[in-house]
Amino acid sequence: MNQHRAPEVLVVGEALVDIVRSGEGDVEHVGGSPANVALGLGRQGVAVALLTRIGDDARGRSIREHVAAAGVDVLAASTTADPTSTAVATIGADGSADYEFDIRWDIDPSATPATARIVHTGSIAAFLEPGAGRVRELIARAGDAIVTFDPNIRPALLGERDDAVRTFESIVPLCTIVKMSDEDAAWLYPGAAVTEVLDRLLCLGAEAGSITRGGDGAILASARGAVEVPGVAVAAVDTIGAGDTFMASLIHSALRDGIPSTPEQLATAGGRAARAAAITVSRAGADLPWSRELDGPFEAS
């Protein structure tokens, strides 16, 4: 199991329980973008530790068991006396969803292993105080580690856009690789082209940037050039976890091959990530691929 090895990757961010509420009752699933990234890395055979915030309750235990099945080591400092965070989606008769969040976010930035080659963070963890400030403190002292970041914007949990942009732009200079979706880019920078947002990431200090575009693939860029990676045609079941799968794959590529810099390296890393995301999209829920699936044949539609 991966938790018996020194972690190669430290993931810092929220883990929560998604509750889908409908006329047929409640269904609960483990969620949280960083937790999904940790799960995806564990399933690819990476030794990964997760610093999060979960309660010593049934939901917290379900999160721990879910990611531990992929070999993820949930650090002891992650458990608190508060209840585990939840996100409730109430499904109306017309299929629309109303969301209600009960999120508490804070961490002890000193409770982290020193061996990680990559530190990843993002999503609610990067924006919700008091934990967000401690996340920035942690990645600011990451030393020689590669730092990866996915803002995974959740407008319902953010205040004014200008404040969120300032927070985002205070984090990017601390990061090596930044991945975001075209929806993230449009919310943060209304009216800006994807290529303009990528240029902004690089000017702020990221060494490589990626913006995903759903079924249309992704664009990846560095100071040495940019490439477009096509999407992988697949019969989509749902898109839950697709972006987290893409991020986990980029991290895995950086572990194996180093920071992608040349157009060829960007294309290779992006192609792997698109293929991994297509596997997740082809099945229900955030069911990220295992290494055996990524190494074997993939039947696209």
N, C-alpha and C positions, 0 to 999 in steps of 0.2 A: 504494500500500500504506500502511496506517495507520502503520507504523513510521517513515515519513518525515515524519510530522507530530508536533508536540509533543503528548504524551499528555494527553487530557482526564481519563482515569481511570488511577489506579495501583492494581493489584491486588497484594496481598502475601499469599503463602501457598503451601501445598505443591502441587507437581506430582509425580505418581508414576506408576508403571506397575502396573495391576491385572493379575494373572496368574490366570486361571481354569484350574484343574487338574482334569482328569477322566480317566476311562478312555480317552477319545479323544485325550488329549494336552493340551498347554498352549496357551492362547490369551491373547495379551497385548493390553491396551488402555491408552491414555493416560487417567489419572484424576487425582483430586484436586479437591475442591470449588472452591477458588480458581481453579485452572487452567481448570475448566469455565466459571466466571463470566467469566474473561477471554476465553475462546473465544466465549461467547455475545455479549459486548459487541462483539468484533471483527466477528462475523458481522452485527451490526446497524449496522456502519459507524462505530463509535466508535473513536477513536484511543486505544489502551490499551497500557499497559506492565505487564509482569509481573515482580515481584521474587520469586524462588522459590529453590529449592536443587536443582540437578540435577548429575549427574556428567558428566564429559567421556567419555561412553561411548555405546554404541549406544542404550541406553534413553533417555539424556538427549537425544541427537540426535533420537530419534523424538518426544519431547515438544516440542522446539523446532520441528521441522518441522510437527507437527500444529497447534499454535496459530499459527505463522507463516502458515499457509495462510489463516487468517482475518484476517491483518494484525496479530497481536499481537507486540509488541516484547518479547522476553525479555531483560531487562537483563543486561549482561555479568557483573555481580557475582553472578549466579545460579549460575554454573558453578563447581564445586568439584572437588577431587581425590578426594572420596569417591564411592562408587557411587551411582547413582540409587536413590531409595527405591522400595520395592515393597510391594504388598499381595497376598498369595496367598490365593485362595479355593479350597479343595479340595472338590470336589463328590462326595459319597458316593453309593452305589448307590440310596439312597432319595431323592436329590435335595437332601438337607441340605448345608449348607456350613460348613466350619471355616475360620477366618481366621487368618493369620499375617502380622504386619506387620514390615517392616524399614525403619524410618523414622528418618532423621536430619534435624533441623530447626534451622537457625540462619541468620541473615541479617546483613548489614551495613546498619544503618538509615540510614547516611549516603549510601548509594549509590542515592539516589532523585531523580527529577526534581522540580523545584519548581513546575512548571506545572500539575499535575493539579488539576482542580476537585473531583474526588471521589477518596477513598482507600477501598478496600474490603479487608477481611480477614475471617478466620473459620476455622472448622474446626480441624484439628490445629494449625495455625499459631498459634492463639490460646491453646493449652493446653500444648503440649509445649516444655519448656525444653531448651536455653537460648534458643531463638529466640523463644518466647512473650514473654519480658520485653522483648526488643528490638522486637517488634511493638508492644507497648504504648507503648514509648518513641517509636516512629515516629508512631503516631496521636496521641499526646499533643501532639506539636509540628506537627500538620497545619495549624495556623493557621486560615485562613478556609475551608479545604476541607470539603466535606460528607464525613462518615465513615460508611460503611455496614458492617454486621457481621452475619454469619450463623454462629452457633456450630456448627451441623451436628454435633451431639454424636456421638462415637464412643466408647461406653462401654469398649470393649476397650482403648483407649489412655489412658483416664483412671484416676486413682487413686480415692480416696474421693470420694463425691458432694459432701460438704461443702466439700472443697478446690476442686472444680470450680465449685461455686456461687460461692465467694469470688472465684475468677478471673473468672468470667462477670460478676459484679456489680462488679468493678473495671474492666471494659472498657466496659460499657454507658454509664456517665456520660461517656465520651469520644466517644460515637457520636451521630450524627444520626438514622439510620434503622437499626433492628434488625429482621431477619427471622429467624424460626425456624419449625420444624415443630411440630405438636402432639406428636410423639414427643419432640422436644427438650424441650418444655415439661413433659411428663409426667415425664421423667427428672430434670430439674433441680428441679421443684417437684411432687413426687408428691401427688396428690389435689386440686391446685388447678385451678379452672376456667380455660379459655383466657382468658376476660375478666379474671380475676384476674391472670394472668401478664402480659397486656398492660398492665394498670394498674401493675403492678410495673415494667415497662420504662419507662413514662412517668414514674413517680415517681423512678426512678433517673437520669433526665435525657434519655432519648431523645426526640426531637421527633415521631417516628412509629414505630409498631411494626406488624408483620404476623406472623400465625401461620397457616401453611398447614395444610390438613386433607385432603390427598390429593384424591380425587375429589369431596369435599364443598366444595371451594373454599377460601376464606381469610377471615379477619377482619383488618381493618386499623383502626388507631386513632391518634388524636392527641389533644391537649388539647381540640380543638374537636368531637370526636365520634368515633363508630366506625361502620363499615359491614361488612356481610357480602357477600362476593363469591361467587357460585355457581361451582361447577366447570363446566368445559366437557365435555359428554358426548362420549366418544371411545372407539373400540375400542383398548384399551390393549395394547401389545406388552410394554413394561416401563417401570418408573418411574425408571430410572437417569438422573440429570441433571435430573429435573423441578424439584426445589427450586432447583438452581443456575440453571436457566432463569428461574424466577420471580424470583430475586434479580437476575439480569442485567437483566431487564425493568424492575424497580423502579429500578435505577440509571439505565437509559436514560431513564425517565420523569423522574427527578430532574434529569438533565442538560438535558432538553428543556423541562420545565415548572416546575422548582424543587421544593423539598421539599413533598410532599403534606401538606396541613394540613386543609382543609375536608372534610366528608364527600363532596362532589362530586369533589374532587381525589383523595381516597383511593379512591373507587369507580372512577374512570377509570384510575388507575395499577394498581389491583388487577385490573380487568377485562383490561387489556392483558397483565398478567403471567400470569393464568390461561389466557388464549388461547395465549400462547407456550408455557407448560408443557404444554398439551394436545398441541401439535404434537410436542414431544419425546417424550411418552408414547406417541404413535401409531406410533413406530418404534423399532427396536432400538438399544440403546446410548445413550450420552450424545451424541446427534446433535442439537445445539441448532439452532434455526431461524435462517435467514438473513433479512435485512430484506425481501427480495422475497416471502418466504413470509408474513411478518407483515403486509405491506401488501396482499397479495392475498386472495382468498376462501379460507375454511377450511371444509372439509366435515366437520361433526361427525356422529357416528354417532347 
